Amino acid sequence: MAEVYKAYHPGLDRYVAIKVLHPFLAEEEDFLTRFQREARSVATFRHPNIVQVYDFDFDPETHSYYMVMEFVDGPNLKTRLRELGEAGELMPLEEAVHIALSVADALDYAHRHGMVHRDIKPANIMLTSNGQVILSDFGIARMVNTTTLTASGAMVGTPAYMAPEQGLGKVGDKRSDIYSLGVVLYQMVTGKLPFDADTPLGIVLKHINAPLTPPTLLNPALPPGIEAVITRALAKDPDQRYQSAADFAADLRRALAGEPITVPSFEPPSSSEIAFPVEQQGRGRPSRLHLGRRWLTGIAAVLVLALGTFAVLAGTGMTKEWWPALASPSPTPLFTATAPPTATSTPDLTSTYGFLSTQVSAGVIAALATRDALSTQEAAARTPTPSPTPTATPTPDLTATYVAGCTFDMAVIGDPPVYPRILASGQPFTKRWTVKNTGTCPWPEGLSLVYASGDALEIVTTPDVQSLSPGEVAELRITLRAPTEYGSYTGVWRLQTSAGRTIGADLRVTCRVDVTPTPSPTLQPTPTQTATPTPSGPLWMSVPVLAWCDASKSSGRIEWGVGGGIAGSYRYFYSRVAPEYELAGPYRSIFSLPHVETYLTVSGTIVWPVPADCCLDDYGRYVSPNGYEIVWYKIWYSADQCPK
């Protein structure tokens, strides 16, 4: 739908990505109105897992619509999966779940703001060098979502990741995004797509009709809980899928923690009488055609796909001899009135579907025949098995019944990396998580953060875990001591009740112990404040400086001073004021030059979330009605600006 360019913005001293939409899209009716509406909506998004849109406009000279977005320095998931496939490897489960959870969080945010993506696929999922997952191309699908597409034959969505209802020509909703994300997760944990065929049309047909191959057949090591989550996300009926991305993410976190996940059972749809006005042979009055829902779905699929085949072939040089057959009315009836097929007989598809049998490929007819054969097997599988006679049970313990009726769960909504990234031998450091009670009951008293597996690090300060009510958010932190030997370390911790029950997913602590670059004393900036500054006047911060660089000038350290404010203590951030971007002090080690970033200092108690329109300029000061202050600077430094 577009071409993307990397560009340099001299006014802001930063690189950006410019997405230029193809000119043929602008030929659609009311495209300008849709473009402005969708681009404006996406530009208001402020989420760490959604690419940020800075600007959008129309160039009359080239007749081009374009969007200016943040430049994400890293590959996309499609590249990552291709590299793993070439190496004959599967993606580690933790990495796959991390990516899926990040995308689910982005979708949940967008869905709550009224935006559906409609084209979730690995090519739209970016991976940064520090492990951040960023979803791109929000709003693009809705810009071209018209009832009549142009002669290009384009479809809204990508066949390999398209939900069945999208393949049937429907617009799709947030549950379609969840289905597409389920396809991506299936591909990450198995290395294969759930449905594949020689043509895009064949892939769409399989999404609509073919049964799902259990992912454990391709990856026997996959935990059953993860398989259950994928199975529910890939339900063909949208009502049987997860109804929100938040629900999908919650189950995925529980599955990763080893908790059992059950796919709910749904009653199969009952057959209903669908009436179509059809002209009987030799009579001029309407009749009624009796079809079950599965037959109706199949016929609708054939109709949509037949028209799709026409569009695709028209764009790839279809011979003119085909055109009259599709464009002119057929002298035979669209449908012939037939009795509904029985469960034990195979219907004559040629006579049932009438003229379609002459215009749809043999592969489509074969797929429909396979679908109907499978429906017979499914009907047999749904025959209920007599249940055993129930036995008497003792009077239940009411306390136990209450606890059993509770769902204790936790979602990690902020997981900033350990700072500094390189620790000295034996250095104490604090690991933080922002967590939310996503269960149905308050957490029980006596919770503790316990070591589970991996590298066991010495505990310096034992965390005090508070009991949160459903929906409450708090910061969970633990202070540990770095090992004395150089290397990378990863430990797994868990939130547990006094009875040893795990709540939520595993909490990982990853750190690196190595030689830390020590700046020359002559390069250290003069301190601008004492260790315990006294508030005086408005909050201020000096312009962050490139205090020192290593010998190769490829890494260095940014530092700044602060003062004033309404409180004698300060908090420091980079990029934006959010828990996942907090720094340990007014400094930050950087590992690549040139370096473009915004640094922020806060005085006072922050009330989350910080308004989205705060701190967007190159520098400024913001005073919140809630009583805290923020000052910030956007800086740009290159290697030739390193101190001599």
Buried (B, 14 or more C-beta within 10 A) or exposed (E): BBEBEEEEBEEBBBBBBBBBBBEEBBEBEEBEEBBBBBBEBBBEBBBBBBBBBBEBEBEEEEEBBBBBBBBBEBBBBBBBBEEBBEEEEBBEBBBBBBBBBBBBBBBBBBBEEEBBBBBBBBBBBBBEEEBBBBBBBBBBBBBBBBEEBBEBBBBBBBBBBBBBBBBBBBBBBBBBBBBBBBBBBBBBBBBBBBBEBEEBBBBBBBBBBBEBEBBBEBBEEBBEBBBBBBBBBBBBEBEBBBEBBBBBBBBBBBBBBEBEBEBEEEEEEEBEEBEBEBBEEEEEEEBEBBBBEBBBBBBBBBBBBBEBBBBBBBEEEBEEEBEEEBEEEEEEBBBBBBEEBEEEEEBEBEEBBBBBBEBBBEBBBEBBEBBBEBBBEEEEEEEEEEEEEEEEEEEEEEEEEEBEEBEBBBBBBBBBBBBBBBBBBEBEBBBBBBBBBBBEBBBBEEBEBEBBEBBBBEEEEEBEBBEBEBEEBBEBBBBBBBBEEEEEBBBBBBBBBEEEBBBBBBBBBBBBBEEEBEBEEEBEBEEBBEEEBEBEEBBBBBEBBBBBBEEEEEBBBBBBBBBBBBBEEBBBBBEBBBBBBBBBEBBBBBEEBBBBBBBBBBBBEBEEEBEEEBBBEBEEBBBBEEEBBBBBBBBEBEBEBBBE
